[in-house]
């Protein structure tokens, strides 16, 4: 998970997460005055080795500021298999998108977090195993990422892409 905490005397309207000096992994736009932005990118997209992350914040006055680069590494090994199985789907009718998520695990679920287009849109800290919710979204391609953690710390993610 990529995250950035930002502040500004006007209002931060957008944060870009830039990896390795030019690959923008996500642009999160906000007109509500948020100060915490997050996005995610699968480690397999980056490849093994050392990488640098910069968060670029834009404010309502047109100012742009980059953070200092933060280094991180992606290991080459295969990730351990999580005992959590996720299925997620999305359907679009007009601008109304319905997302459905089913969770299978032999452990109690501790936390479920939902992100649409890199923005945290909600979460649950209970053992519920089925979720269905709808959102009005503008025309374009949208991504839902579901992040699930069980009581033993096992984690799994699923991603759904929907075209509106």
Secondary structure, DSSP 8 states (H G I E B T S, - for coil): -EEEE---SS-EEEEEEEETTTEEEEEEE-SS---EEEE---HHHH-SEEEEEEEEEEETTS-EEE---EEEEE-SS-----S-EEEEEEEEETTEEEEEEEEE-SS-EEEEEEEETTEEEEEE-S---EEEEEEE--SSEEEEEEEEEETT--EEEEEEEEE-
